[in-house]
Amino acid sequence: MIWVILCKDKPNSFEKRMGIIDEHRRYLARHPIKTLISGPLTDISGNVMNGSFFMVEAETENEVKEFQSNDPIFKAGVWDQITISPFNKRVDNLSKF
């Protein structure tokens, strides 16, 4: 099953995020879950990260929650709002590239 994880940072947490970003990237590099697409959310300029987006594959919501709760950004208390939702892909123009 495909899942979407949308995480919005707490206000004024950019410096905290940047202090943990290398550990976050090392965590993701270990492939703790099958990630289809991921990246940071940004402000309108595209330069300041203020959240995270993941599209992952997992059998259960518990697997997704475990992945998310083990992320160093989560552990550092950067994320404020977290949404986890099953996703039914109907259109996929990214696969053509």
DSSP file (Angstrom, degrees, kcal/mol; ACC not computed):
  #  RESIDUE AA STRUCTURE BP1 BP2  ACC     N-H-->O    O-->H-N    N-H-->O    O-->H-N    TCO  KAPPA ALPHA  PHI   PSI    X-CA   Y-CA   Z-CA
    1    1 A M              0   0    0      0, 0.0    57,-2.3     0, 0.0     2,-0.4   0.000 360.0 360.0 360.0 144.8    0.0    0.0    0.0
    2    2 A I  E     -AB  57  87A   0     85,-0.6    85,-2.6    55,-0.2     2,-0.3  -0.754 360.0-171.0 -94.0 140.0    1.2    3.5   -0.7
    3    3 A W  E     -AB  56  86A   0     53,-2.8    53,-2.4    -2,-0.4     2,-0.4  -0.953  14.3-146.5-129.4 148.0    1.2    6.1    2.1
    4    4 A V  E     -AB  55  85A   0     81,-2.9    81,-2.4    -2,-0.3     2,-0.5  -0.956   9.9-167.1-112.2 134.4    1.7    9.9    2.2
    5    5 A I  E     -AB  54  84A   0     49,-2.7    49,-2.2    -2,-0.4     2,-0.5  -0.989   5.2-175.1-120.8 121.2    3.4   11.5    5.2
    6    6 A L  E     -AB  53  83A   0     77,-2.6    77,-2.7    -2,-0.5     2,-0.5  -0.974   3.1-176.9-120.1 119.7    3.2   15.3    5.4
    7    7 A C  E     -AB  52  82A   0     45,-2.9    45,-2.7    -2,-0.5     2,-0.4  -0.970   8.8-162.7-123.1 121.0    5.1   17.0    8.2
    8    8 A K  E     -AB  51  81A   0     73,-2.9    72,-3.6    -2,-0.5    73,-1.4  -0.872  23.8-122.9-101.5 134.5    4.9   20.7    8.9
    9    9 A D  E     - B   0  79A   0     41,-2.6    70,-0.3    -2,-0.4     3,-0.1  -0.323  27.1-101.9 -72.3 155.2    7.7   22.2   11.0
   10   10 A K    >   -     0   0    0     68,-3.0     3,-1.1     1,-0.1    -1,-0.1  -0.428  55.9 -82.7 -66.2 151.0    7.0   24.2   14.2
   11   11 A P  T 3  S+     0   0    0      0, 0.0    -1,-0.1     0, 0.0    39,-0.0  -0.268 113.1  10.4 -56.2 143.5    7.3   28.0   13.7
   12   12 A N  T 3  S+     0   0    0      1,-0.1     4,-0.2    -3,-0.1     3,-0.1   0.806  90.1 122.2  58.6  35.5   10.9   29.3   13.9
   13   13 A S    <>  +     0   0    0     -3,-1.1     4,-2.7     1,-0.1     5,-0.2   0.269  31.4 107.0-109.2  11.7   12.4   25.8   13.8
   14   14 A F  H  > S+     0   0    0      1,-0.2     4,-2.7     2,-0.2     5,-0.2   0.916  81.1  48.2 -57.6 -46.6   14.6   26.2   10.7
   15   15 A E  H  > S+     0   0    0      1,-0.2     4,-1.6     2,-0.2    -1,-0.2   0.900 112.3  49.3 -62.8 -40.7   17.9   26.4   12.7
   16   16 A K  H  > S+     0   0    0      2,-0.2     4,-0.8     1,-0.2    -1,-0.2   0.914 111.3  50.5 -63.3 -42.9   17.0   23.3   14.7
   17   17 A R  H >X S+     0   0    0     -4,-2.7     3,-1.1     1,-0.2     4,-0.9   0.934 110.1  49.3 -59.2 -47.8   16.1   21.5   11.5
   18   18 A M  H 3< S+     0   0    0     -4,-2.7     4,-0.4     1,-0.3    -1,-0.2   0.801 105.0  59.2 -66.4 -27.9   19.4   22.4    9.9
   19   19 A G  H 3< S+     0   0    0     -4,-1.6    -1,-0.3     1,-0.2    -2,-0.2   0.719 116.9  32.0 -70.9 -20.5   21.3   21.2   13.0
   20   20 A I  H <X S+     0   0    0     -3,-1.1     4,-2.2    -4,-0.8     3,-0.3   0.402  89.8 101.5-113.3  -1.8   19.8   17.7   12.6
   21   21 A I  H  X S+     0   0    0     -4,-0.9     4,-2.4     1,-0.2     5,-0.2   0.838  79.7  52.0 -61.1 -37.7   19.6   17.5    8.8
   22   22 A D  H  > S+     0   0    0     -4,-0.4     4,-2.1     2,-0.2    -1,-0.2   0.903 110.9  47.9 -66.9 -38.8   22.7   15.4    8.3
   23   23 A E  H  > S+     0   0    0     -3,-0.3     4,-2.2     2,-0.2    -2,-0.2   0.897 111.0  52.5 -65.9 -39.6   21.6   12.8   10.8
   24   24 A H  H  X S+     0   0    0     -4,-2.2     4,-2.3     2,-0.2    -2,-0.2   0.919 109.8  48.4 -59.4 -45.7   18.1   12.8    9.1
   25   25 A R  H  X S+     0   0    0     -4,-2.4     4,-2.0     1,-0.2    -2,-0.2   0.877 110.0  51.3 -66.1 -37.9   19.8   12.2    5.7
   26   26 A R  H  X S+     0   0    0     -4,-2.1     4,-0.8     2,-0.2    -1,-0.2   0.903 108.9  52.2 -64.5 -40.1   21.9    9.4    7.1
   27   27 A Y  H >< S+     0   0    0     -4,-2.2     3,-1.0     1,-0.2    -2,-0.2   0.941 111.4  45.7 -59.5 -48.5   18.7    7.8    8.6
   28   28 A L  H >< S+     0   0    0     -4,-2.3     3,-1.8     1,-0.2    -1,-0.2   0.842 104.7  62.3 -65.4 -33.2   17.0    7.9    5.2
   29   29 A A  H 3< S+     0   0    0     -4,-2.0    -1,-0.2     1,-0.3    -2,-0.2   0.709  93.5  63.9 -66.3 -19.7   20.1    6.5    3.4
   30   30 A R  T << S-     0   0    0     -3,-1.0    -1,-0.3    -4,-0.8    -2,-0.2   0.498 106.3-131.1 -80.6  -3.5   19.7    3.3    5.5
   31   31 A H    <   +     0   0    0     -3,-1.8    -3,-0.1    -4,-0.1    -2,-0.1   0.945  36.6 174.8  54.6  58.8   16.4    2.8    3.7
   32   32 A P  S    S+     0   0    0      0, 0.0     2,-0.3     0, 0.0    -1,-0.1   0.643  72.1  11.8 -70.1 -12.0   14.2    2.1    6.8
   33   33 A I  S    S-     0   0    0     -5,-0.2     2,-0.9    34,-0.1    25,-0.1  -0.966  96.2 -88.9-154.8 157.3   11.2    2.0    4.5
   34   34 A K  E     -C   57   0A   0     23,-0.8    23,-2.6    -2,-0.3     2,-0.5  -0.636  47.0-161.4 -75.7 109.7   10.6    1.8    0.8
   35   35 A T  E     -C   56   0A   0     -2,-0.9    21,-0.3    21,-0.2     3,-0.1  -0.819  18.9-178.9 -96.7 125.3   10.5    5.5   -0.2
   36   36 A L  E    S-     0   0A   0     19,-3.1     2,-0.3    -2,-0.5    20,-0.2   0.844  74.1 -13.0 -88.0 -40.5    8.9    6.3   -3.6
   37   37 A I  E    S+C   55   0A   0     18,-1.6    18,-2.8     2,-0.0    -1,-0.4  -0.960  70.2 162.2-159.7 143.7    9.5   10.0   -3.4
   38   38 A S  E     +C   54   0A   0     -2,-0.3    16,-0.2    16,-0.2    14,-0.0  -0.988   5.4 136.9-158.8 163.3   10.5   12.4   -0.7
   39   39 A G  E     -C   53   0A   0     14,-2.0    14,-2.6    -2,-0.3     2,-0.2  -0.916  48.9 -67.7 168.9 171.2   11.8   15.9   -0.1
   40   40 A P  E     -C   52   0A   0      0, 0.0    12,-0.3     0, 0.0     2,-0.3  -0.483  36.6-129.4 -79.7 147.9   11.5   19.0    2.0
   41   41 A L  E     -C   51   0A   0     10,-1.8     9,-2.3   -34,-0.2    10,-0.8  -0.649  35.2-165.4 -80.8 152.5    8.6   21.4    2.0
   42   42 A T  E     -C   49   0A   0      7,-0.3     7,-0.2    -2,-0.3     2,-0.0  -0.863  22.9 -96.9-135.6 169.0    9.7   25.0    1.5
   43   43 A D    >   -     0   0    0      5,-1.8     3,-1.8    -2,-0.3    -1,-0.1  -0.208  59.9 -83.7 -72.4 178.7    8.5   28.5    1.8
   44   44 A I  T 3  S+     0   0    0      1,-0.3    -1,-0.1     2,-0.1    -2,-0.0   0.751 129.9  59.6 -62.3 -25.2    7.4   30.3   -1.3
   45   45 A S  T 3  S-     0   0    0      3,-0.1    -1,-0.3     1,-0.1     0, 0.0   0.713 103.2-131.7 -74.3 -18.7   10.9   31.2   -2.3
   46   46 A G  S <  S+     0   0    0     -3,-1.8    -2,-0.1     2,-0.2     3,-0.1   0.500  85.9  92.3  80.5   4.0   11.9   27.5   -2.4
   47   47 A N        +     0   0    0      1,-0.2     2,-0.6     2,-0.0    -3,-0.1   0.705  68.8  64.3-103.8 -24.5   14.9   28.3   -0.2
   48   48 A V  S    S-     0   0    0     -5,-0.0    -5,-1.8     2,-0.0    -2,-0.2  -0.900  75.3-138.6-111.5 114.1   13.8   27.8    3.4
   49   49 A M  E     + C   0  42A   0     -2,-0.6    -7,-0.3    -7,-0.2   -32,-0.1  -0.438  30.7 163.0 -67.7 137.3   12.8   24.3    4.4
   50   50 A N  E     -     0   0A   0     -9,-2.3   -41,-2.6     1,-0.2     2,-0.3   0.135  59.9  -7.3-143.1  22.8    9.7   24.2    6.6
   51   51 A G  E     -AC   8  41A   0    -10,-0.8   -10,-1.8   -43,-0.3     2,-0.3  -0.976  64.7-104.7 169.9-175.2    8.5   20.6    6.5
   52   52 A S  E     -AC   7  40A   0    -45,-2.7   -45,-2.9   -12,-0.3     2,-0.4  -0.989  14.9-161.2-141.2 147.1    8.9   17.2    4.9
   53   53 A F  E     +AC   6  39A   0    -14,-2.6   -14,-2.0    -2,-0.3     2,-0.4  -0.997  13.1 175.9-128.8 133.1    7.0   15.1    2.4
   54   54 A F  E     -AC   5  38A   0    -49,-2.2   -49,-2.7    -2,-0.4     2,-0.5  -0.999  17.5-167.1-134.5 139.0    7.3   11.3    1.9
   55   55 A M  E     +AC   4  37A   0    -18,-2.8   -19,-3.1    -2,-0.4   -18,-1.6  -0.991  31.3 167.6-119.2 119.4    5.5    8.9   -0.3
   56   56 A V  E     -AC   3  35A   0    -53,-2.4   -53,-2.8    -2,-0.5     2,-0.5  -0.807  35.0-126.3-130.0 164.8    6.3    5.4    0.9
   57   57 A E  E     +AC   2  34A   0    -23,-2.6   -23,-0.8    -2,-0.3     2,-0.3  -0.964  41.1 145.9-112.5 133.0    5.2    1.8    0.5
   58   58 A A        -     0   0    0    -57,-2.3     3,-0.1    -2,-0.5    -2,-0.0  -0.977  49.4-129.4-159.8 154.5    4.4   -0.3    3.6
   59   59 A E  S    S+     0   0    0     -2,-0.3     2,-0.3     1,-0.1    -1,-0.1   0.872  90.2  24.2 -74.0 -38.1    2.0   -3.0    4.5
   60   60 A T  S  > S-     0   0    0      1,-0.1     4,-1.3   -59,-0.1     3,-0.3  -0.880  70.8-121.8-132.1 159.1    0.6   -1.3    7.6
   61   61 A E  H  > S+     0   0    0     -2,-0.3     4,-2.7     1,-0.2     5,-0.2   0.831 112.5  63.2 -64.4 -32.3    0.1    2.1    9.1
   62   62 A N  H  > S+     0   0    0      1,-0.2     4,-2.4     2,-0.2    -1,-0.2   0.878  99.6  52.8 -61.3 -37.6    2.2    1.0   12.1
   63   63 A E  H  > S+     0   0    0     -3,-0.3     4,-2.3     2,-0.2    -1,-0.2   0.908 110.9  47.3 -61.7 -41.3    5.2    0.5    9.8
   64   64 A V  H  X S+     0   0    0     -4,-1.3     4,-2.6     2,-0.2    -2,-0.2   0.919 112.0  49.2 -66.6 -44.1    4.8    4.0    8.6
   65   65 A K  H  X S+     0   0    0     -4,-2.7     4,-2.8     2,-0.2    -2,-0.2   0.882 110.5  51.0 -63.8 -38.5    4.5    5.4   12.1
   66   66 A E  H  X S+     0   0    0     -4,-2.4     4,-1.4     2,-0.2    -1,-0.2   0.934 111.1  48.2 -64.1 -45.8    7.6    3.5   13.2
   67   67 A F  H  < S+     0   0    0     -4,-2.3     4,-0.4     1,-0.2     3,-0.4   0.941 115.7  44.3 -56.3 -49.3    9.6    4.9   10.3
   68   68 A Q  H >< S+     0   0    0     -4,-2.6     3,-1.1     1,-0.2     6,-0.3   0.895 111.8  51.1 -66.7 -41.9    8.3    8.4   11.0
   69   69 A S  H 3< S+     0   0    0     -4,-2.8    -1,-0.2     1,-0.2    -2,-0.2   0.703 107.6  54.2 -73.3 -18.0    8.9    8.3   14.8
   70   70 A N  T 3< S+     0   0    0     -4,-1.4    -1,-0.2    -3,-0.4    -2,-0.2   0.506  81.6 112.6 -89.9  -5.5   12.5    7.0   14.3
   71   71 A D  S X> S-     0   0    0     -3,-1.1     4,-2.4    -4,-0.4     3,-0.5  -0.493  72.1-132.7 -68.8 132.1   13.4   10.0   12.1
   72   72 A P  H 3> S+     0   0    0      0, 0.0     4,-1.8     0, 0.0    -1,-0.1   0.798 106.3  58.3 -56.6 -30.2   15.9   12.3   13.8
   73   73 A I  H 34>S+     0   0    0      2,-0.2     5,-2.0     1,-0.2     6,-0.5   0.915 108.5  45.5 -66.6 -40.9   13.8   15.3   12.8
   74   74 A F  H X45S+     0   0    0     -3,-0.5     3,-1.7    -6,-0.3    -1,-0.2   0.945 112.3  50.8 -62.9 -48.1   10.9   13.9   14.7
   75   75 A K  H 3<5S+     0   0    0     -4,-2.4    -1,-0.2     1,-0.3    -2,-0.2   0.807 106.2  56.0 -61.4 -30.0   13.0   13.0   17.7
   76   76 A A  T 3<5S-     0   0    0     -4,-1.8    -1,-0.3    -5,-0.2    -2,-0.2   0.531 113.4-119.3 -79.9  -6.0   14.4   16.5   17.8
   77   77 A G  T < 5S+     0   0    0     -3,-1.7    -3,-0.2    -4,-0.3    -2,-0.1   0.791  73.0 130.8  75.5  28.0   10.9   17.9   18.0
   78   78 A V      < +     0   0    0     -5,-2.0   -68,-3.0   -62,-0.1     2,-0.2   0.887  49.1  79.5 -79.8 -40.9   11.0   19.9   14.8
   79   79 A W  E     +B    9   0A   0     -6,-0.5   -70,-0.3   -70,-0.3     3,-0.1  -0.469  47.7 174.5 -76.1 138.4    7.7   18.7   13.3
   80   80 A D  E     +     0   0A   0    -72,-3.6     2,-0.5     1,-0.3   -71,-0.2   0.824  69.3  32.2-103.2 -58.6    4.5   20.3   14.5
   81   81 A Q  E     -B    8   0A   0    -73,-1.4   -73,-2.9   -72,-0.1     2,-0.4  -0.907  66.7-176.4-108.7 128.1    1.7   18.8   12.4
   82   82 A I  E     -B    7   0A   0     -2,-0.5     2,-0.5   -75,-0.2   -75,-0.2  -0.989   3.3-173.8-127.7 126.5    2.0   15.3   11.0
   83   83 A T  E     -B    6   0A   0    -77,-2.7   -77,-2.6    -2,-0.4     2,-0.5  -0.981   1.6-174.8-119.8 129.3   -0.5   13.7    8.6
   84   84 A I  E     +B    5   0A   0     -2,-0.5   -79,-0.2   -79,-0.2    -2,-0.0  -0.992  17.0 163.8-121.5 126.0   -0.2   10.0    7.6
   85   85 A S  E     -B    4   0A   0    -81,-2.4   -81,-2.9    -2,-0.5     2,-0.1  -1.000  39.8-113.3-144.9 140.2   -2.7    8.9    5.0
   86   86 A P  E     -B    3   0A   0      0, 0.0     2,-0.4     0, 0.0   -83,-0.3  -0.398  37.2-149.5 -62.9 152.5   -3.2    5.9    2.6
   87   87 A F  E     -B    2   0A   0    -85,-2.6     2,-0.7    -2,-0.1   -85,-0.6  -0.994  14.5-156.6-134.5 131.9   -2.9    7.0   -1.0
   88   88 A N        -     0   0    0     -2,-0.4     2,-0.3   -87,-0.1   -85,-0.0  -0.880  22.5-145.3-108.5  99.0   -4.6    5.6   -4.1
   89   89 A K        +     0   0    0     -2,-0.7     3,-0.1     1,-0.2    -2,-0.0  -0.468  33.9 157.3 -69.8 125.5   -2.4    6.6   -7.1
   90   90 A R        +     0   0    0      1,-0.4     2,-0.4    -2,-0.3    -1,-0.2   0.642  66.7  34.2-116.2 -31.0   -4.4    7.3  -10.2
   91   91 A V        +     0   0    0      0, 0.0    -1,-0.4     0, 0.0     2,-0.3  -0.991  57.9 174.8-129.2 136.1   -2.1    9.5  -12.2
   92   92 A D        +     0   0    0     -2,-0.4     3,-0.1    -3,-0.1     4,-0.1  -0.750  13.2 159.4-144.2  92.2    1.7    9.2  -12.3
   93   93 A N  S >  S+     0   0    0     -2,-0.3     3,-0.7     1,-0.2     4,-0.1   0.585  71.0  71.4 -87.8 -11.2    3.5   11.5  -14.7
   94   94 A L  G >  S+     0   0    0      1,-0.2     3,-1.8     2,-0.1    -1,-0.2   0.839  85.7  65.3 -71.4 -32.5    6.8   11.1  -12.8
   95   95 A S  G 3  S+     0   0    0      1,-0.3    -1,-0.2     2,-0.2    -2,-0.1   0.657  88.4  69.6 -66.2 -14.8    7.3    7.5  -13.9
   96   96 A K  G <         0   0    0     -3,-0.7    -1,-0.3     1,-0.2    -2,-0.1   0.616 360.0 360.0 -78.7 -11.8    7.7    8.7  -17.5
   97   97 A F    <         0   0    0     -3,-1.8    -1,-0.2    -4,-0.1    -2,-0.2   0.452 360.0 360.0 -90.2 360.0   11.1   10.3  -16.8
